[in-house]
Amino acid sequence: MADESKEFHGLVLQLINPEQRETALLELSKKRESFPDLAPVLWHSYGTIAALLQEIISIYPMLSPPTLSPHASNRVCNALALLQCVASHPETKAKLMNAQIPLYLYPFLNTVSRHRPFEYLRLTSLGVIGALVKVDDTEIVNFLLQTEIIPLCLRIMETGSELSKTVATFIVQKILLDDAGLTYICATAERFYALSFVLSSMVTKLLEAPSVRLLKHIVRCYLRLSEHQRAREALRQCLPDALKDQTFAAAIQSEDAVQRWLTLLLKNLNDPAAPAATGTVAPTASAASAAGGAARTAAVNLPTIPSGSSGAFGYASVPLASANWNS
């Protein structure tokens, strides 16, 4: 045991030596599950976090034009795996956030190349953000909401691989489950419809290539949105038909949680008196009537939000819905 601990600390020390760093990254990333105190040791050891940031920054020039090689991708992903340990540990995750280190990963999430080195890079970067949000923490959600994580995740949800889509949707789901996240998404029509459009597009694609693990996160996002009054009114008009009928019944027959969420989602949409989300202020009867009428008026001509157009979330603005969203 003492020998293993000595080897472990020796590898951490090697991270600050450029000549030994690549081997140390590989060994530590492979053995990280064997050392529960890896995150605090990494954070408090002299120069180690700076060394990991060096690895990250060094490949920025390879992002555009896209020249990232498999070897370079594997190396930086080993560094990201160690950052994921730091993001997962209760003693170090807040420190990682306060140092704003996740922002260094956003250029990776912003890449669009479908080549495997880039896909692996995006997936591993998402893993770091996913580790941050895995345990409910409003402070972390508020931090992420001040960054571009939502539009970055939306793009990956629409164009990434199945696994990348799943992790990106999980991140959005965890943000939505926090009251601050739900309030943020539903504060404007642009934000709500940007997310709704991507979720609907994903459901359509699942008809061709089913994925229960991805569907699970999509349904949970819709359920959470249905707990917000204005979003619920809009979802009554724009929820995909595939979630209203038995299209996915066979796929989720062994998924009790998904079945329960889907049942509750449809119940919320069919029930005019569905409860408001926890933490939101219930409107007065007159305000609820006005908001409901406005939402129904807007829903008559729901805007078309084309993929890839510009806007607050990377999608077209929706002036009609915006005019009525906060009425």
C-alpha positions as a Markdown table, in Angstrom:
| # | Residue | x | y | z |
|---|---|---|---|---|
| 1 | Met | 0.0 | 0.0 | 0.0 |
| 2 | Ala | 2.8 | 2.4 | 0.9 |
| 3 | Asp | 4.6 | 1.5 | -2.4 |
| 4 | Glu | 1.4 | 2.3 | -4.4 |
| 5 | Ser | 1.0 | 5.7 | -2.6 |
| 6 | Lys | 4.6 | 6.5 | -3.2 |
| 7 | Glu | 4.2 | 5.6 | -6.9 |
| 8 | Phe | 1.0 | 7.7 | -7.1 |
| 9 | His | 2.6 | 10.8 | -5.6 |
| 10 | Gly | 5.6 | 10.3 | -7.8 |
| 11 | Leu | 3.4 | 10.4 | -10.9 |
| 12 | Val | 1.8 | 13.6 | -9.7 |
| 13 | Leu | 5.2 | 15.2 | -9.3 |
| 14 | Gln | 6.2 | 14.2 | -12.8 |
| 15 | Leu | 3.3 | 16.3 | -14.2 |
| 16 | Ile | 5.4 | 19.5 | -13.8 |
| 17 | Asn | 8.3 | 17.9 | -15.8 |
| 18 | Pro | 7.6 | 18.4 | -19.5 |
| 19 | Glu | 9.7 | 15.4 | -20.4 |
| 20 | Gln | 7.8 | 13.1 | -18.1 |
| 21 | Arg | 4.4 | 14.6 | -18.3 |
| 22 | Glu | 2.9 | 12.6 | -21.1 |
| 23 | Thr | 3.6 | 9.2 | -19.4 |
| 24 | Ala | 2.4 | 10.6 | -16.1 |
| 25 | Leu | -0.8 | 11.8 | -17.6 |
| 26 | Leu | -1.4 | 8.4 | -19.2 |
| 27 | Glu | -0.7 | 6.4 | -16.0 |
| 28 | Leu | -2.7 | 8.7 | -13.7 |
| 29 | Ser | -5.7 | 8.7 | -16.0 |
| 30 | Lys | -5.7 | 4.9 | -16.1 |
| 31 | Lys | -5.3 | 4.5 | -12.3 |
| 32 | Arg | -7.3 | 7.5 | -11.2 |
| 33 | Glu | -10.1 | 5.3 | -9.8 |
| 34 | Ser | -7.6 | 3.6 | -7.5 |
| 35 | Phe | -6.7 | 6.8 | -5.7 |
| 36 | Pro | -9.7 | 8.5 | -4.0 |
| 37 | Asp | -7.6 | 11.4 | -2.9 |
| 38 | Leu | -6.2 | 12.2 | -6.4 |
| 39 | Ala | -8.3 | 15.4 | -6.8 |
| 40 | Pro | -7.0 | 17.1 | -3.6 |
| 41 | Val | -3.5 | 16.0 | -4.3 |
| 42 | Leu | -3.7 | 17.4 | -7.8 |
| 43 | Trp | -5.1 | 20.7 | -6.7 |
| 44 | His | -2.8 | 21.3 | -3.8 |
| 45 | Ser | 0.4 | 20.1 | -5.5 |
| 46 | Tyr | 2.7 | 22.8 | -6.8 |
| 47 | Gly | 2.3 | 23.4 | -10.5 |
| 48 | Thr | 0.1 | 20.5 | -11.4 |
| 49 | Ile | -3.1 | 22.4 | -12.3 |
| 50 | Ala | -0.9 | 24.9 | -14.3 |
| 51 | Ala | 0.6 | 21.9 | -16.1 |
| 52 | Leu | -2.9 | 20.5 | -17.0 |
| 53 | Leu | -3.8 | 24.0 | -18.3 |
| 54 | Gln | -0.7 | 24.0 | -20.4 |
| 55 | Glu | -1.8 | 20.8 | -22.0 |
| 56 | Ile | -5.2 | 22.2 | -22.8 |
| 57 | Ile | -4.0 | 25.5 | -24.2 |
| 58 | Ser | -1.3 | 23.9 | -26.3 |
| 59 | Ile | -3.8 | 22.4 | -28.7 |
| 60 | Tyr | -5.8 | 25.5 | -29.3 |
| 61 | Pro | -3.9 | 26.2 | -32.6 |
| 62 | Met | -5.0 | 22.7 | -33.8 |
| 63 | Leu | -8.7 | 23.5 | -33.5 |
| 64 | Ser | -8.9 | 25.9 | -36.4 |
| 65 | Pro | -8.1 | 24.9 | -39.0 |
| 66 | Pro | -8.9 | 21.4 | -37.7 |
| 67 | Thr | -5.5 | 19.6 | -37.5 |
| 68 | Leu | -5.8 | 17.8 | -34.2 |
| 69 | Ser | -4.2 | 14.4 | -34.5 |
| 70 | Pro | -5.3 | 11.2 | -32.6 |
| 71 | His | -2.1 | 11.3 | -30.5 |
| 72 | Ala | -2.6 | 14.9 | -29.5 |
| 73 | Ser | -6.3 | 14.3 | -28.7 |
| 74 | Asn | -5.5 | 11.3 | -26.5 |
| 75 | Arg | -2.9 | 13.3 | -24.6 |
| 76 | Val | -5.1 | 16.3 | -23.8 |
| 77 | Cys | -8.0 | 13.9 | -23.0 |
| 78 | Asn | -5.8 | 12.3 | -20.4 |
| 79 | Ala | -5.3 | 15.8 | -18.9 |
| 80 | Leu | -9.1 | 16.4 | -19.0 |
| 81 | Ala | -9.7 | 13.1 | -17.3 |
| 82 | Leu | -7.7 | 14.4 | -14.3 |
| 83 | Leu | -9.7 | 17.6 | -14.3 |
| 84 | Gln | -12.8 | 15.5 | -14.2 |
| 85 | Cys | -11.6 | 14.0 | -11.0 |
| 86 | Val | -11.1 | 17.5 | -9.6 |
| 87 | Ala | -14.6 | 18.5 | -10.8 |
| 88 | Ser | -16.1 | 15.4 | -9.1 |
| 89 | His | -14.5 | 15.7 | -5.7 |
| 90 | Pro | -16.5 | 17.7 | -3.1 |
| 91 | Glu | -13.3 | 19.3 | -1.7 |
| 92 | Thr | -12.1 | 20.7 | -5.1 |
| 93 | Lys | -15.1 | 21.2 | -7.4 |
| 94 | Ala | -15.9 | 24.7 | -6.0 |
| 95 | Lys | -12.2 | 25.6 | -6.3 |
| 96 | Leu | -12.2 | 24.5 | -9.9 |
| 97 | Met | -15.3 | 26.6 | -10.5 |
| 98 | Asn | -14.0 | 29.7 | -8.7 |
| 99 | Ala | -10.8 | 29.6 | -10.8 |
| 100 | Gln | -13.1 | 29.5 | -13.9 |
| 101 | Ile | -11.1 | 26.6 | -15.3 |
| 102 | Pro | -14.1 | 25.1 | -17.1 |
| 103 | Leu | -14.0 | 28.1 | -19.5 |
| 104 | Tyr | -10.7 | 26.8 | -20.9 |
| 105 | Leu | -12.7 | 23.8 | -22.2 |
| 106 | Tyr | -15.3 | 25.8 | -24.2 |
| 107 | Pro | -13.1 | 26.1 | -27.3 |
| 108 | Phe | -13.2 | 22.3 | -27.5 |
| 109 | Leu | -17.0 | 22.3 | -27.1 |
| 110 | Asn | -17.2 | 24.9 | -29.9 |
| 111 | Thr | -15.6 | 22.7 | -32.5 |
| 112 | Val | -17.7 | 21.2 | -35.2 |
| 113 | Ser | -15.4 | 18.7 | -36.9 |
| 114 | Arg | -16.8 | 15.2 | -36.9 |
| 115 | His | -13.4 | 13.5 | -37.0 |
| 116 | Arg | -12.9 | 11.1 | -34.1 |
| 117 | Pro | -10.1 | 13.1 | -32.4 |
| 118 | Phe | -12.5 | 16.1 | -32.1 |
| 119 | Glu | -15.4 | 14.0 | -31.1 |
| 120 | Tyr | -13.3 | 12.4 | -28.3 |
| 121 | Leu | -12.2 | 15.8 | -27.2 |
| 122 | Arg | -15.7 | 17.2 | -27.0 |
| 123 | Leu | -17.0 | 14.1 | -25.2 |
| 124 | Thr | -14.2 | 14.2 | -22.6 |
| 125 | Ser | -14.7 | 18.0 | -22.1 |
| 126 | Leu | -18.4 | 17.4 | -21.6 |
| 127 | Gly | -17.5 | 14.8 | -19.0 |
| 128 | Val | -15.8 | 17.5 | -16.9 |
| 129 | Ile | -18.9 | 19.8 | -17.0 |
| 130 | Gly | -21.1 | 16.8 | -16.3 |
| 131 | Ala | -19.0 | 16.0 | -13.2 |
| 132 | Leu | -19.6 | 19.5 | -12.0 |
| 133 | Val | -23.4 | 19.3 | -12.3 |
| 134 | Lys | -23.8 | 15.7 | -11.2 |
| 135 | Val | -24.4 | 16.7 | -7.6 |
| 136 | Asp | -27.1 | 19.4 | -7.2 |
| 137 | Asp | -25.5 | 22.7 | -6.5 |
| 138 | Thr | -27.2 | 26.0 | -7.2 |
| 139 | Glu | -23.8 | 27.9 | -7.1 |
| 140 | Ile | -22.4 | 25.8 | -9.9 |
| 141 | Val | -25.6 | 26.2 | -12.0 |
| 142 | Asn | -25.4 | 30.0 | -11.5 |
| 143 | Phe | -21.8 | 29.9 | -12.6 |
| 144 | Leu | -22.6 | 28.0 | -15.7 |
| 145 | Leu | -25.5 | 30.2 | -16.6 |
| 146 | Gln | -23.2 | 33.1 | -16.8 |
| 147 | Thr | -21.2 | 31.3 | -19.5 |
| 148 | Glu | -22.1 | 30.0 | -22.9 |
| 149 | Ile | -22.7 | 26.4 | -21.8 |
| 150 | Ile | -26.3 | 26.2 | -22.9 |
| 151 | Pro | -25.8 | 27.2 | -26.5 |
| 152 | Leu | -22.7 | 25.0 | -26.7 |
| 153 | Cys | -24.7 | 22.0 | -25.3 |
| 154 | Leu | -27.6 | 22.7 | -27.7 |
| 155 | Arg | -25.3 | 22.5 | -30.7 |
| 156 | Ile | -23.8 | 19.2 | -29.5 |
| 157 | Met | -27.3 | 17.9 | -28.8 |
| 158 | Glu | -28.3 | 18.5 | -32.4 |
| 159 | Thr | -25.1 | 17.5 | -34.2 |
| 160 | Gly | -22.9 | 15.3 | -32.0 |
| 161 | Ser | -22.6 | 11.6 | -31.6 |
| 162 | Glu | -25.1 | 9.7 | -29.5 |
| 163 | Leu | -22.8 | 9.6 | -26.5 |
| 164 | Ser | -22.0 | 13.3 | -26.8 |
| 165 | Lys | -25.7 | 14.1 | -27.2 |
| 166 | Thr | -26.5 | 12.1 | -24.1 |
| 167 | Val | -23.9 | 13.9 | -21.9 |
| 168 | Ala | -24.8 | 17.3 | -23.3 |
| 169 | Thr | -28.6 | 16.7 | -22.6 |
| 170 | Phe | -27.7 | 15.4 | -19.1 |
| 171 | Ile | -26.0 | 18.8 | -18.4 |
| 172 | Val | -29.0 | 20.8 | -19.7 |
| 173 | Gln | -31.2 | 18.5 | -17.6 |
| 174 | Lys | -29.3 | 19.1 | -14.4 |
| 175 | Ile | -29.3 | 22.9 | -15.1 |
| 176 | Leu | -33.1 | 22.8 | -15.6 |
| 177 | Leu | -33.7 | 20.8 | -12.4 |
| 178 | Asp | -32.3 | 23.7 | -10.5 |
| 179 | Asp | -34.8 | 26.5 | -10.0 |
| 180 | Ala | -32.3 | 29.1 | -11.2 |
| 181 | Gly | -31.8 | 27.1 | -14.4 |
| 182 | Leu | -35.5 | 26.7 | -15.1 |
| 183 | Thr | -36.1 | 30.4 | -14.5 |
| 184 | Tyr | -33.3 | 31.3 | -16.8 |
| 185 | Ile | -34.4 | 29.1 | -19.7 |
| 186 | Cys | -38.0 | 30.2 | -19.4 |
| 187 | Ala | -37.2 | 33.9 | -18.9 |
| 188 | Thr | -37.6 | 34.6 | -22.6 |
| 189 | Ala | -39.3 | 33.0 | -25.5 |
| 190 | Glu | -36.0 | 32.9 | -27.4 |
| 191 | Arg | -34.4 | 30.7 | -24.8 |
| 192 | Phe | -37.3 | 28.4 | -24.4 |
| 193 | Tyr | -37.9 | 27.9 | -28.1 |
| 194 | Ala | -34.2 | 27.3 | -28.8 |
| 195 | Leu | -34.2 | 24.4 | -26.3 |
| 196 | Ser | -37.7 | 23.2 | -27.4 |
| 197 | Phe | -36.6 | 23.1 | -31.0 |
| 198 | Val | -33.5 | 21.1 | -30.3 |
| 199 | Leu | -35.3 | 18.6 | -28.1 |
| 200 | Ser | -38.0 | 18.2 | -30.7 |
| 201 | Ser | -35.4 | 17.6 | -33.4 |
| 202 | Met | -33.7 | 15.0 | -31.2 |
| 203 | Val | -37.0 | 13.1 | -30.8 |
| 204 | Thr | -37.5 | 13.1 | -34.5 |
| 205 | Lys | -34.0 | 11.6 | -35.0 |
| 206 | Leu | -34.7 | 9.0 | -32.3 |
| 207 | Leu | -37.5 | 7.6 | -34.6 |
| 208 | Glu | -34.8 | 6.5 | -37.0 |
| 209 | Ala | -32.1 | 5.6 | -34.5 |
| 210 | Pro | -33.6 | 4.8 | -31.1 |
| 211 | Ser | -31.6 | 5.4 | -27.9 |
| 212 | Val | -33.3 | 4.8 | -24.6 |
| 213 | Arg | -30.5 | 6.5 | -22.5 |
| 214 | Leu | -30.9 | 9.6 | -24.7 |
| 215 | Leu | -34.7 | 9.5 | -24.6 |
| 216 | Lys | -34.6 | 9.3 | -20.8 |
| 217 | His | -32.8 | 12.7 | -20.5 |
| 218 | Ile | -35.0 | 14.3 | -23.2 |
| 219 | Val | -38.2 | 13.2 | -21.4 |
| 220 | Arg | -36.8 | 14.5 | -18.1 |
| 221 | Cys | -36.1 | 17.9 | -19.7 |
| 222 | Tyr | -39.6 | 18.1 | -21.0 |
| 223 | Leu | -41.1 | 17.1 | -17.7 |
| 224 | Arg | -39.1 | 19.8 | -15.9 |
| 225 | Leu | -40.2 | 22.4 | -18.5 |
| 226 | Ser | -43.8 | 21.4 | -18.0 |
| 227 | Glu | -43.6 | 22.6 | -14.4 |
| 228 | His | -43.2 | 26.2 | -15.5 |
| 229 | Gln | -46.5 | 27.9 | -16.4 |
| 230 | Arg | -45.5 | 29.7 | -19.6 |
| 231 | Ala | -43.4 | 26.8 | -20.9 |
| 232 | Arg | -46.3 | 24.4 | -20.1 |
| 233 | Glu | -48.7 | 26.5 | -22.2 |
| 234 | Ala | -46.2 | 26.4 | -25.1 |
| 235 | Leu | -45.6 | 22.7 | -24.8 |
| 236 | Arg | -49.2 | 22.0 | -25.2 |
| 237 | Gln | -48.8 | 23.1 | -28.8 |
| 238 | Cys | -45.2 | 22.0 | -29.6 |
| 239 | Leu | -44.6 | 18.8 | -27.8 |
| 240 | Pro | -43.6 | 16.1 | -30.4 |
| 241 | Asp | -46.5 | 13.8 | -31.3 |
| 242 | Ala | -44.1 | 10.8 | -30.7 |
| 243 | Leu | -44.2 | 11.6 | -27.0 |
| 244 | Lys | -48.0 | 11.9 | -26.9 |
| 245 | Asp | -48.8 | 8.5 | -28.4 |
| 246 | Gln | -47.2 | 5.0 | -28.0 |
| 247 | Thr | -44.4 | 5.5 | -30.4 |
| 248 | Phe | -41.7 | 4.7 | -27.8 |
| 249 | Ala | -43.7 | 2.3 | -25.7 |
| 250 | Ala | -41.8 | -0.7 | -26.7 |
| 251 | Ala | -38.4 | 1.0 | -26.2 |
| 252 | Ile | -39.2 | 2.1 | -22.6 |
| 253 | Gln | -41.2 | -0.9 | -21.5 |
| 254 | Ser | -38.5 | -1.9 | -19.0 |
| 255 | Glu | -37.7 | 1.7 | -18.0 |
| 256 | Asp | -40.0 | 2.4 | -15.1 |
| 257 | Ala | -38.6 | 5.9 | -14.4 |
| 258 | Val | -39.0 | 7.0 | -18.1 |
| 259 | Gln | -42.6 | 5.7 | -18.2 |
| 260 | Arg | -43.4 | 7.5 | -15.0 |
| 261 | Trp | -41.9 | 10.8 | -16.2 |
| 262 | Leu | -43.7 | 10.6 | -19.5 |
| 263 | Thr | -47.0 | 9.9 | -17.8 |
| 264 | Leu | -46.5 | 12.9 | -15.5 |
| 265 | Leu | -45.5 | 15.1 | -18.4 |
| 266 | Leu | -48.7 | 14.4 | -20.3 |
| 267 | Lys | -50.7 | 14.8 | -17.1 |
| 268 | Asn | -49.2 | 18.2 | -16.6 |
| 269 | Leu | -50.0 | 19.3 | -20.1 |
| 270 | Asn | -53.5 | 18.0 | -19.9 |
| 271 | Asp | -54.2 | 19.5 | -16.5 |
| 272 | Pro | -54.9 | 23.3 | -16.6 |
| 273 | Ala | -54.2 | 23.5 | -12.9 |
| 274 | Ala | -50.8 | 21.7 | -13.0 |
| 275 | Pro | -48.6 | 22.9 | -10.1 |
| 276 | Ala | -45.9 | 25.6 | -10.7 |
| 277 | Ala | -42.3 | 24.6 | -10.3 |
| 278 | Thr | -40.8 | 24.7 | -6.8 |
| 279 | Gly | -39.3 | 28.1 | -6.1 |
| 280 | Thr | -41.5 | 30.0 | -8.6 |
| 281 | Val | -44.0 | 32.6 | -7.6 |
| 282 | Ala | -47.6 | 31.5 | -8.3 |
| 283 | Pro | -49.4 | 34.2 | -10.4 |
| 284 | Thr | -52.7 | 35.7 | -9.4 |
| 285 | Ala | -55.9 | 34.3 | -11.1 |
| 286 | Ser | -56.1 | 37.4 | -13.4 |
| 287 | Ala | -52.4 | 37.2 | -14.3 |
| 288 | Ala | -52.6 | 33.5 | -14.9 |
| 289 | Ser | -55.6 | 34.0 | -17.2 |
| 290 | Ala | -53.8 | 36.8 | -19.1 |
| 291 | Ala | -50.6 | 34.8 | -19.4 |
| 292 | Gly | -52.5 | 31.7 | -20.5 |
| 293 | Gly | -54.4 | 33.6 | -23.1 |
| 294 | Ala | -51.3 | 35.2 | -24.5 |
| 295 | Ala | -49.5 | 31.9 | -24.7 |
| 296 | Arg | -52.4 | 30.4 | -26.5 |
| 297 | Thr | -52.4 | 33.3 | -28.9 |
| 298 | Ala | -48.7 | 33.0 | -29.6 |
| 299 | Ala | -49.1 | 29.2 | -30.0 |
| 300 | Val | -51.4 | 29.6 | -33.0 |
| 301 | Asn | -48.5 | 30.6 | -35.2 |
| 302 | Leu | -45.5 | 29.1 | -33.5 |
| 303 | Pro | -42.4 | 30.4 | -35.2 |
| 304 | Thr | -40.2 | 28.2 | -37.3 |
| 305 | Ile | -36.7 | 28.2 | -35.8 |
| 306 | Pro | -34.3 | 27.0 | -38.5 |
| 307 | Ser | -31.2 | 25.0 | -37.4 |
| 308 | Gly | -28.0 | 26.9 | -37.6 |
| 309 | Ser | -29.4 | 30.4 | -37.7 |
| 310 | Ser | -28.1 | 33.1 | -35.4 |
| 311 | Gly | -29.8 | 34.4 | -32.2 |
| 312 | Ala | -29.4 | 34.5 | -28.4 |
| 313 | Phe | -28.9 | 30.7 | -28.3 |
| 314 | Gly | -27.7 | 30.3 | -31.8 |
| 315 | Tyr | -31.2 | 30.2 | -33.2 |
| 316 | Ala | -33.5 | 32.6 | -34.8 |
| 317 | Ser | -35.4 | 35.1 | -32.6 |
| 318 | Val | -39.1 | 34.6 | -32.2 |
| 319 | Pro | -40.7 | 38.1 | -32.1 |
| 320 | Leu | -44.3 | 36.9 | -32.0 |
| 321 | Ala | -43.8 | 34.7 | -29.0 |
| 322 | Ser | -41.5 | 37.2 | -27.3 |
| 323 | Ala | -44.2 | 39.8 | -27.5 |
| 324 | Asn | -46.6 | 37.6 | -25.5 |
| 325 | Trp | -44.2 | 35.5 | -23.4 |
| 326 | Asn | -44.0 | 38.0 | -20.5 |
| 327 | Ser | -47.5 | 39.4 | -20.9 |
